[in-house]
Amino acid sequence: MKFLGTDHRRWINYLLSGLTVILLIVAMPAWGQDAPPDTGDDAAVPTEVETEISNEVDGYPVMLNNKIIFRVREGVGSVATPEERANIIEQRLVNIAETTDLTADDIRLKSGERQTIILAGDTVLLTVSETDAQAYDESTHPELAEMAADIIRTALTEYRNDRSVQGQAVSIIATVVSTIALLIFLRGLFFIASKLLVRIRAQRQAGTLLLHVGSLPLLEAGATAYVLTSLVKFFRIFLVLVALYIYVPFVLSQFPATEVLGDSILQDIASRINGLVQAFVVYLPKLAMVVVIAVIAYYAMKLAQQIIAELGRPGAYPWFYEEWIQPTNRLAMFLIIAIAMVMAGPYLPGFGSPAFQGVSIFIGALLTLGSSSAVSNALAGLILIYTRAFQLGDFIRINETIGNVQDKSLFVTRVLTPKQETVTIPNASVLNSNVVNYSAICRESDGYLLLYTTITLGYDLPWRKVHAVLVEAAKATNHIVSTPEPFVLQTNLNDFNVSYQLNAYTSLPTKMPRIYSELHQNIQDKCNEADIEILSPHFSSLRDGNHSTIPADYLPDDYTSPGFVLQNPSNHSS
């Protein structure tokens, strides 16, 4: 058993051990054939199969070797009813079958005017009268008796052959052959399953197991490998059970002691297979309609993809943007599949049954009660797609969240902040918020994003000098374009200072945090070089005498703090 592996050898050994015990038990009656049989009522009369028809119209069965050999429709006057007569005949047949000194050739007929007696040696088995011939639509009672005698001879021969040493040997050989066939089948099954699992694993590592319908991805390589592996294991177990389901009743039916059980299981298998085949044949017209609907849906999706691709062709239709192609394809396929499922629903097995209706109501209740937020997010996602609020990679701000759009799905939007934090925002919240897109102007019209920052300086500084210094600081900043040129706006004249707003253009909105940082550094440097203190004084009545706030690197080496100046009413300083 080495070819099946260690795990499988154990249960196969159990199977063979149990099979050996069964063979020993069922073969014992044949090996003890010379011993006198038990002729008690319990052992002599076989149990009648419950599914057999027994009534006055169809007759009462007479069984031998667990098989019906003929039926009795007429009783014997007021002496015995048809059922009692059938039981008496059956008892006599069993006694004769278990008597070794009588053979099938000892069955003979003794004819009279009104009846024919069937004898086994000197023992009367049954009497066939004219009434019996009329009940079986036969012309004469001798003909019916001859027919019954032939049936009894055949049944008696089969009964003894099945219980002979030769018959038992044939049954054992059939059992061994079927066991070998089962083991060969299991070997092949496990070999094929292992090869399939290895191939699935290799395909997964190669990344070639992506499952998609058209352009719509359904399962990634890992998920597809998991599904295929589960299917292989499921069918492996299923085929093992089917093989055992056929093998066990076949073995049981080979021996008289278990023949009834084996035949009943085989009949059950046959009836179930017959029922499945009949149900499949009846279902074929509906299955054909399902196939037709599936084919129509498939080509409808292909046509929709072609139309959408044509709409999104660059320069073809200005109102249909290229980024709408993929979501529109998915939406169209979803709608087509939904319509196809609705049309195919009445042709599915079990449609209209209470179970089908119960499941439909349950799913509908779940969708109604538990998916309101999901539906709102999905609708918001569709609106965001077709309003073109932002695209993947855009640098945006949603409320207090600033960063690049990392993912835009049907339900959520993910933003990667400059601090490398991924923020997941439901699409319903995005739709209800103000979205600032810093990348749209650069992406759509090759324009520039205008960055701005404000500083406040005192009135004592010439505004032209301030403008020149701020523009020079902007030009010295990386990723600030020289054309259009930076400019300064005086946005407010405050009580004690002036607000100067520096405006500069950039083509890289995603680097906005670093650009602002470098711009502020350059403003500090350029103002210090131009001897401009970046202050917002309210008022200083004693400005002289205080040390300058300009960094020491920009002050002369001989700089000293000025002294206090006092002025008398005659305007003379001292």
C-alpha positions in Angstrom: 0.0 0.0 0.0 3.0 2.3 -0.2 1.7 4.0 -3.3 -1.2 5.5 -1.3 0.9 7.1 1.4 1.0 6.6 5.1 -2.2 8.6 5.9 -4.2 6.5 3.5 -2.7 3.1 4.3 -4.2 3.2 7.8 -7.9 3.6 6.8 -7.4 1.1 3.9 -6.1 -1.5 6.4 -9.2 -0.8 8.5 -11.3 -1.3 5.4 -9.6 -4.6 4.5 -9.8 -5.9 8.0 -13.5 -5.2 8.2 -14.0 -6.8 4.8 -12.2 -9.9 6.0 -14.5 -10.2 9.0 -17.5 -9.8 6.8 -16.3 -12.5 4.4 -15.7 -14.9 7.3 -19.2 -14.3 8.7 -21.1 -14.6 5.4 -19.1 -17.6 4.2 -19.7 -19.7 7.3 -23.1 -21.0 6.2 -21.5 -22.4 3.0 -18.7 -24.1 4.8 -21.2 -25.7 7.2 -23.5 -26.9 4.4 -23.4 -30.5 5.6 -24.8 -29.6 9.0 -28.6 -30.0 9.3 -30.4 -26.7 8.8 -32.5 -24.9 11.3 -36.1 -25.5 10.3 -37.7 -23.3 12.8 -40.3 -20.7 11.7 -38.0 -17.7 12.3 -35.3 -19.1 10.2 -37.4 -20.7 7.5 -39.6 -17.8 6.5 -37.7 -14.9 4.9 -38.7 -11.4 5.8 -40.9 -9.9 3.1 -39.6 -6.7 1.6 -41.9 -3.9 2.8 -42.1 -2.2 -0.6 -43.5 -5.2 -2.3 -47.2 -5.0 -3.3 -49.5 -7.4 -1.4 -53.2 -7.3 -2.0 -56.0 -9.5 -3.3 -55.9 -7.9 -6.8 -52.1 -8.2 -7.4 -51.7 -11.3 -5.3 -49.6 -12.2 -2.3 -45.9 -13.0 -3.0 -44.2 -16.4 -2.5 -40.5 -15.7 -1.8 -37.4 -17.9 -2.0 -33.8 -16.8 -1.8 -35.2 -13.3 -0.9 -36.8 -13.0 -4.3 -40.5 -13.2 -5.4 -41.0 -16.3 -7.6 -44.8 -15.9 -8.1 -47.9 -14.5 -6.6 -51.0 -16.2 -5.2 -54.4 -14.7 -6.1 -56.8 -17.4 -5.0 -57.3 -19.1 -1.7 -58.5 -22.6 -0.9 -62.2 -22.3 -0.4 -62.9 -21.6 3.2 -59.8 -23.4 4.4 -57.1 -20.7 3.6 -57.1 -17.2 2.3 -54.7 -16.2 -0.5 -52.3 -14.7 2.0 -52.3 -17.8 4.2 -51.9 -20.0 1.1 -48.9 -18.0 0.0 -47.3 -18.3 3.4 -47.9 -22.1 3.4 -46.4 -22.5 -0.1 -43.4 -20.4 0.9 -42.8 -22.4 4.0 -42.8 -25.7 2.0 -40.5 -24.3 -0.6 -38.0 -23.2 2.1 -38.1 -26.6 3.7 -37.5 -28.4 0.4 -34.7 -25.9 -0.5 -32.9 -26.6 2.7 -33.2 -30.4 2.3 -30.1 -31.8 0.6 -31.7 -35.1 -0.6 -34.0 -33.4 -3.1 -33.0 -31.7 -6.3 -34.7 -29.6 -8.9 -35.3 -32.7 -11.0 -37.4 -34.1 -8.2 -40.1 -31.5 -8.8 -42.9 -33.3 -10.7 -46.5 -32.9 -11.6 -49.5 -35.1 -10.9 -52.5 -34.1 -13.0 -56.1 -34.8 -12.4 -59.3 -33.7 -14.0 -59.9 -30.5 -12.1 -56.5 -29.9 -10.6 -52.7 -30.5 -10.9 -50.5 -31.2 -7.9 -46.9 -30.1 -7.9 -44.7 -32.5 -5.8 -41.2 -32.4 -4.5 -40.5 -36.1 -4.1 -43.5 -37.2 -2.1 -44.1 -33.8 -0.6 -47.0 -31.7 -1.9 -45.9 -28.1 -2.6 -49.1 -26.7 -4.0 -52.2 -27.6 -6.0 -53.2 -25.7 -9.1 -56.9 -25.7 -9.8 -59.1 -24.4 -12.6 -59.9 -21.4 -10.4 -56.2 -20.5 -10.4 -56.0 -20.9 -14.1 -58.9 -18.5 -14.6 -57.3 -16.0 -12.1 -54.1 -16.0 -14.2 -55.9 -16.0 -17.5 -54.4 -19.3 -18.5 -56.3 -21.9 -20.6 -55.9 -25.0 -18.4 -54.5 -25.8 -15.0 -51.9 -28.2 -16.3 -50.3 -25.4 -18.3 -50.2 -23.1 -15.3 -48.9 -25.9 -13.1 -46.1 -26.6 -15.6 -45.1 -22.9 -15.6 -45.1 -22.8 -11.8 -43.0 -26.0 -11.7 -40.4 -24.5 -14.0 -40.2 -21.4 -11.9 -39.8 -23.5 -8.7 -37.0 -25.6 -10.3 -35.1 -22.4 -11.3 -35.5 -20.8 -7.9 -34.5 -23.9 -6.1 -31.3 -24.2 -8.3 -30.4 -20.6 -7.7 -31.0 -20.9 -3.9 -28.6 -23.9 -3.6 -26.0 -22.5 -6.0 -25.8 -19.3 -3.9 -25.2 -21.3 -0.8 -22.9 -23.8 -2.2 -19.1 -23.7 -1.6 -18.6 -23.0 -5.3 -21.1 -20.1 -5.1 -19.5 -18.7 -2.0 -16.1 -18.9 -3.7 -17.4 -17.0 -6.7 -18.8 -14.4 -4.4 -15.5 -14.1 -2.6 -13.6 -13.8 -5.9 -16.1 -11.1 -7.0 -15.5 -9.3 -3.7 -11.7 -9.4 -4.0 -11.8 -8.2 -7.6 -14.1 -5.3 -6.7 -11.8 -4.5 -3.8 -8.8 -4.4 -6.1 -10.8 -2.2 -8.5 -11.7 0.1 -5.7 -8.1 0.4 -4.6 -6.9 1.1 -8.1 -9.6 3.7 -8.5 -8.6 5.4 -5.2 -5.0 5.3 -6.2 -5.8 7.0 -9.5 -8.1 9.5 -7.8 -5.5 10.5 -5.2 -2.7 10.7 -7.9 -4.8 12.9 -10.2 -5.9 15.1 -7.2 -2.3 15.5 -6.0 -1.1 16.5 -9.5 -3.9 19.1 -9.8 -3.0 20.6 -6.4 0.6 20.8 -7.4 -0.3 22.5 -10.7 -2.7 25.0 -8.9 0.1 25.8 -6.5 2.6 26.4 -9.3 0.1 28.6 -11.2 -0.5 30.6 -8.1 3.2 31.3 -7.6 3.4 32.3 -11.3 0.5 34.7 -10.8 -1.5 33.3 -13.7 -4.7 32.4 -11.8 -6.4 35.8 -12.0 -10.1 35.3 -12.7 -12.0 38.1 -14.5 -15.1 38.5 -16.6 -14.2 40.8 -19.5 -12.4 43.7 -17.9 -14.0 43.1 -14.5 -11.6 41.3 -12.1 -13.4 38.8 -9.9 -10.7 36.9 -7.9 -7.0 37.5 -7.4 -4.5 34.6 -7.8 -4.6 33.7 -4.1 -8.4 33.6 -3.9 -8.7 31.7 -7.2 -6.1 29.1 -6.0 -8.0 28.7 -2.7 -11.3 28.1 -4.6 -9.7 25.6 -7.0 -7.9 23.8 -4.2 -11.2 23.5 -2.2 -13.0 22.2 -5.3 -10.4 19.5 -5.9 -10.5 18.4 -2.3 -14.3 18.4 -2.3 -14.6 16.3 -5.5 -11.9 13.9 -4.2 -14.0 13.3 -1.0 -17.2 13.1 -3.1 -15.8 10.5 -5.5 -14.4 8.4 -2.6 -17.9 8.4 -1.0 -19.5 7.5 -4.3 -17.1 4.7 -4.8 -17.8 3.3 -1.3 -21.5 3.9 -1.8 -21.4 1.6 -4.8 -18.8 -0.8 -3.5 -20.4 -1.7 -0.1 -23.8 -2.7 -1.4 -22.2 -4.7 -4.3 -20.2 -6.7 -1.8 -23.2 -7.2 0.5 -25.3 -8.4 -2.4 -22.8 -11.2 -3.2 -23.7 -13.2 0.0 -27.1 -14.6 1.0 -26.8 -13.4 4.6 -26.5 -9.7 3.4 -28.1 -10.0 0.0 -31.4 -8.2 1.0 -29.5 -5.3 2.5 -27.2 -5.0 -0.5 -30.0 -5.3 -3.0 -32.1 -2.7 -1.2 -29.1 -0.2 -1.2 -28.5 -0.9 -4.9 -32.2 -0.4 -5.7 -32.1 2.8 -3.7 -29.1 3.9 -5.8 -30.8 3.0 -9.0 -34.0 4.8 -8.1 -32.1 7.9 -7.1 -30.1 7.9 -10.3 -33.2 7.3 -12.3 -34.9 10.1 -10.5 -32.0 12.5 -11.2 -31.9 11.5 -14.8 -35.7 12.0 -15.2 -35.5 15.3 -13.4 -32.7 16.4 -15.6 -34.5 15.4 -18.8 -37.6 17.3 -17.6 -35.4 20.3 -16.7 -33.7 20.4 -20.1 -36.1 22.9 -21.8 -35.6 25.4 -18.9 -31.9 24.8 -18.9 -31.9 25.6 -22.6 -33.6 28.9 -21.8 -31.0 29.7 -19.1 -28.2 29.0 -21.6 -29.9 31.3 -24.2 -30.2 34.1 -21.6 -26.6 33.6 -20.6 -25.4 33.8 -24.2 -27.5 36.9 -24.9 -26.1 38.5 -21.7 -22.5 37.7 -22.7 -22.8 39.3 -26.1 -24.7 42.2 -24.7 -21.8 42.9 -22.3 -19.3 42.6 -25.2 -21.4 45.1 -27.2 -21.6 47.5 -24.2 -17.9 47.4 -23.8 -17.4 48.3 -27.5 -19.8 51.2 -27.3 -18.3 52.5 -24.0 -14.7 52.2 -25.5 -15.8 54.1 -28.5 -17.4 56.8 -26.3 -14.1 57.2 -24.4 -11.9 57.3 -27.4 -9.7 60.4 -27.2 -11.3 63.3 -29.1 -14.4 61.3 -30.1 -16.9 62.7 -27.6 -15.7 65.6 -25.4 -18.5 65.1 -22.9 -17.4 61.5 -22.2 -14.1 61.4 -20.3 -11.6 58.6 -20.6 -11.5 57.9 -16.9 -15.2 57.0 -17.1 -14.6 54.0 -19.3 -13.7 51.5 -16.6 -16.4 52.4 -14.0 -19.0 52.6 -16.8 -18.0 49.1 -18.0 -18.5 47.8 -14.5 -21.8 49.5 -14.1 -23.0 48.3 -17.5 -22.0 44.7 -16.7 -23.6 44.8 -13.3 -26.9 46.0 -14.8 -26.8 43.4 -17.6 -26.0 40.6 -15.2 -28.8 41.7 -12.9 -31.3 41.8 -15.7 -30.2 38.4 -16.9 -30.6 36.9 -13.5 -34.0 38.4 -13.2 -35.0 36.9 -16.5 -33.4 33.5 -15.7 -34.9 33.3 -12.3 -38.2 31.6 -13.3 -36.2 28.9 -15.1 -33.9 28.0 -12.1 -34.6 24.8 -10.2 -36.8 25.4 -7.2 -38.0 28.8 -8.3 -41.4 29.5 -6.7 -40.9 26.9 -3.9 -41.5 28.0 -0.3 -37.7 27.5 0.4 -36.8 29.7 -2.5 -39.3 32.4 -1.5 -38.1 32.2 2.1 -34.5 32.7 1.1 -35.5 35.6 -1.2 -37.4 37.3 1.6 -34.6 36.9 4.0 -32.0 38.3 1.7 -34.3 41.2 0.8 -34.8 42.0 4.5 -31.1 41.9 5.1 -30.5 44.3 2.2 -33.3 46.6 3.4 -32.4 46.8 7.0 -28.6 46.4 7.1 -27.3 48.0 3.9 -28.6 51.6 4.0 -25.2 53.0 4.7 -23.6 50.7 2.1 -26.1 51.8 -0.6 -25.6 55.5 0.3 -21.8 55.1 0.1 -22.1 53.2 -3.2 -24.3 55.9 -4.7 -22.0 58.6 -3.4 -19.1 56.7 -5.0 -20.8 56.7 -8.4 -21.5 60.4 -8.1 -17.9 61.2 -7.2 -16.8 59.2 -10.2 -19.0 61.0 -12.7 -18.5 64.4 -11.2 -14.7 63.9 -11.6 -14.1 65.5 -8.2 -10.6 63.8 -8.1 -8.6 61.0 -9.6 -6.1 58.5 -8.3 -2.8 60.3 -7.4 -4.4 63.8 -7.1 -3.3 65.9 -4.1 -6.5 66.9 -2.4 -7.9 68.2 0.9 -11.1 66.8 2.4 -12.0 68.7 5.6 -8.8 68.5 7.6 -7.3 65.7 5.7 -4.7 66.5 3.1 -2.8 64.1 0.9 -2.7 62.0 -2.3 -5.7 59.9 -3.4 -4.4 56.3 -2.9 -7.6 54.4 -3.7 -11.1 55.3 -4.9 -13.5 52.4 -4.6 -17.3 52.2 -4.7 -17.7 52.6 -1.0 -14.6 54.5 0.4 -11.8 56.8 -0.6 -8.3 56.4 0.8 -6.0 59.3 1.2 -2.2 59.0 1.9 -1.1 62.1 3.9 2.4 63.6 3.7 3.1 61.9 7.1 2.4 58.5 5.3 -0.9 58.0 7.2 -3.6 56.3 5.2 -7.0 57.9 6.0 -10.1 56.0 4.9 -13.2 58.2 4.3 -16.7 56.9 3.5 -17.8 58.2 0.1 -21.0 59.6 1.7 -18.8 61.8 4.0 -16.7 62.8 1.0 -19.8 63.8 -1.0 -21.1 65.9 1.9 -17.7 67.7 2.4 -15.9 70.4 0.5 -13.2 68.7 -1.6 -10.2 70.9 -2.6 -8.3 69.4 -5.5 -4.8 70.9 -5.9 -3.8 68.7 -8.9 -6.8 69.3 -11.2 -5.6 72.5 -12.8 -2.2 71.0 -13.6 -3.6 67.7 -14.9 -6.5 69.0 -17.0 -5.2 72.2 -18.6 -1.4 72.1 -18.0 -1.8 75.0 -15.7 -0.1 75.9 -12.4 -1.2 75.8 -8.9 -0.9 79.2 -7.1 0.7 79.0 -3.6 0.4 81.9 -1.3 1.6 82.9 2.2 1.2 86.1 4.2 3.6 88.1 6.4 3.0 91.4 8.3 5.5 94.2 8.4 5.6 97.7 9.8 4.6 100.8 8.1 8.1 102.1 8.3 9.3 99.7 5.5 8.9 100.8 1.8 6.3 98.5 0.2 8.3 98.4 -3.1 11.3 97.1 -1.3 9.1 94.5 0.5 7.6 93.4 -2.8 11.0 93.0 -4.5 12.4 91.0 -1.5 9.4 88.6 -1.4 9.5 88.0 -5.2 13.2 87.3 -5.0 12.6 84.8 -2.2 9.9 83.0 -4.3 12.2 82.8 -7.3 14.9 81.2 -5.1 12.6 78.4 -4.1 12.7 75.0 -5.9 9.6 73.9 -7.9 8.4 77.6 -8.2 8.2 78.5 -11.9 9.5 81.7 -13.1 6.7 82.1 -15.7 4.2 83.2 -14.7 6.2 85.4 -12.3 5.5 85.5 -8.6 3.7 88.6 -7.3 2.8 90.2 -4.0 -0.6 91.5 -2.9 -1.1 93.9 0.0 -4.2 92.2 1.4 -4.8 94.5 4.4 -3.7 97.7 6.1 -3.9 96.9 9.7 -3.7 99.3 12.6 0.0 98.8 13.3 1.3 96.8 10.2 0.7 95.9 6.6 -0.3 92.3 5.4 1.8 91.3 2.4 0.7 88.1 0.5 3.3 86.4 -1.6 1.8 84.4 -4.6 3.9 82.0 -6.6 3.1 79.2 -9.1 4.1 75.6 -9.1 3.5 72.6 -11.4 4.0 70.0 -8.6 1.1 70.2 -6.1 2.2 66.9 -4.5 5.3 68.7 -3.2 3.3 71.5 -1.7 4.4 71.0 2.0 8.1 71.0 1.1 7.7 74.0 -1.2 6.0 76.0 1.5 8.8 75.1 4.0 11.5 76.2 1.6 9.6 79.3 0.6 9.4 80.4 4.3 13.1 79.7 4.7 13.9 81.9 1.7 11.6 84.7 2.9 13.6 84.8 6.2 16.9 84.8 4.5 16.0 87.5 1.9 14.4 89.7 4.5 17.5 89.4 6.8 19.8 90.2 3.8 17.7 93.3 3.0 17.8 94.5 6.6 14.1 93.9 7.1 12.9 92.7 10.5 9.9 90.3 10.2 7.9 91.9 12.9 4.3 92.9 13.6 4.8 95.7 16.1 1.8 97.3 17.7 3.7 100.4 18.8 7.1 101.1 20.4 7.6 104.5 22.0 11.3 103.8 22.9 12.6 101.9 19.8 16.1 103.2 20.2 18.3 101.6 22.8 17.1 98.0 22.1 19.2 95.4 20.4 18.3 94.6 16.7 16.3 91.5 16.2 18.2 90.7 12.9 20.3 87.5 13.3 23.9 88.2 14.3 25.2 86.7 11.0 23.6 89.6 9.1 24.8 92.4 11.5 28.2 94.1 11.1 31.0 92.8 13.2 31.3 96.2 15.1 27.6 96.4 15.8 26.6 97.6 19.2 23.2 98.3 20.6 22.3 102.0 20.3 21.9 104.2 23.3 18.8 106.0 24.4 18.3 109.5 22.9 16.6 112.2 24.9 15.3 115.3 23.3 14.5 118.6 25.1 11.8 121.0 24.0 14.3 123.1 22.0 14.8 120.0 19.8 18.4 119.5 21.0 19.5 116.0 21.6 21.9 115.0 24.4 
